[in-house]
Amino acid sequence: MADRRDSAVVLGASMSGLLAARAISSTFRSGTIVDRDRLADTAELRKGVPQAAHAHGLLTSGYRIMDAYFAGLMDELEAIGAPRGDVGGDFLWFQFGKWKLRHDAGL
Ligand SMILES: Cc1cc2nc3c(=O)[nH]c(=O)nc-3n(C[C@H](O)[C@H](O)[C@H](O)COP(=O)(O)OP(=O)(O)OC[C@H]3O[C@@H](n4cnc5c(N)ncnc54)[C@H](O)[C@@H]3O)c2cc1C
């Protein structure tokens, strides 16, 4: 605690901003997250993140980091409808004009 710095400001309260705030929370005594949108208590589409309306896949590194930072988050996401699957075996990937070989990646 003695080594903690006073305060930090994080710009943007989307994925990067919220994860950055979590990452530095052990280094700073307090933090302020600034966003030009007003955030609702529940998930909703907002102007500052227009890509949110598009389906997103959370890949393995992101999954591991978020799971470590926010205990229970993945179960909550699944409970509200996020499908969980193996990134190599459960998806059909078409890239550069070819279908990727499906395999159990364990990811
Ligand atoms: C169609 C599409 C599909 C995608 N699919 C995937 C996928 O499947 N998997 C994946 O990992 N990634 C995917 N991406 C990429 C992913 O959406 C982005 O990398 C990610 O959303 C970026 O997050 P971010 O927090 O850095 O920025 P953003 O989500 O863009 O958030 C920026 C934040 O900054 C705020 N802000 C902006 N300007 C200001 C300002 N002047 N002052 C204060 N606040 C401000 C905004 O309101 C917003 O909250 C996809 C992107 C697109 C467009």
The ligand as a Gaussian input file, in Angstrom:
#p B3LYP/6-31G(d) Opt

LIG

0 1
 C      -17.603000      -5.294000     -37.059000
 C      -16.579000      -5.570000     -35.965000
 C      -16.438000      -6.866000     -35.471000
 C      -15.475000      -7.135000     -34.485000
 N      -15.359000      -8.395000     -33.993000
 C      -14.468000      -8.664000     -33.012000
 C      -14.383000      -9.961000     -32.436000
 O      -15.106000     -10.877000     -32.802000
 N      -13.481000     -10.150000     -31.418000
 C      -12.656000      -9.134000     -30.976000
 O      -11.864000      -9.366000     -30.039000
 N      -12.712000      -7.896000     -31.525000
 C      -13.586000      -7.644000     -32.511000
 N      -13.662000      -6.395000     -33.043000
 C      -12.756000      -5.360000     -32.515000
 C      -13.301000      -4.810000     -31.206000
 O      -14.663000      -4.415000     -31.354000
 C      -12.453000      -3.592000     -30.786000
 O      -11.091000      -3.935000     -30.796000
 C      -12.823000      -3.151000     -29.392000
 O      -14.199000      -2.869000     -29.280000
 C      -12.007000      -1.904000     -29.036000
 O      -12.305000      -1.615000     -27.708000
 P      -11.786000      -0.282000     -27.072000
 O      -12.226000      -0.290000     -25.639000
 O      -10.330000      -0.111000     -27.359000
 O      -12.500000       0.861000     -27.914000
 P      -14.055000       1.149000     -28.082000
 O      -14.899000      -0.054000     -27.758000
 O      -14.205000       1.746000     -29.440000
 O      -14.381000       2.219000     -26.960000
 C      -13.920000       3.536000     -27.005000
 C      -14.541000       4.257000     -25.815000
 O      -14.017000       5.586000     -25.759000
 C      -15.095000       6.502000     -25.623000
 N      -14.655000       7.761000     -26.207000
 C      -14.392000       7.993000     -27.511000
 N      -14.006000       9.265000     -27.667000
 C      -14.004000       9.846000     -26.434000
 C      -13.701000      11.126000     -25.944000
 N      -13.279000      12.115000     -26.773000
 N      -13.803000      11.363000     -24.616000
 C      -14.207000      10.387000     -23.768000
 N      -14.523000       9.146000     -24.179000
 C      -14.421000       8.870000     -25.501000
 C      -16.266000       5.846000     -26.327000
 O      -17.529000       6.332000     -25.891000
 C      -16.062000       4.364000     -25.927000
 O      -16.651000       4.056000     -24.680000
 C      -14.628000      -6.108000     -34.018000
 C      -14.785000      -4.791000     -34.533000
 C      -15.747000      -4.526000     -35.495000
 C      -15.899000      -3.120000     -36.027000

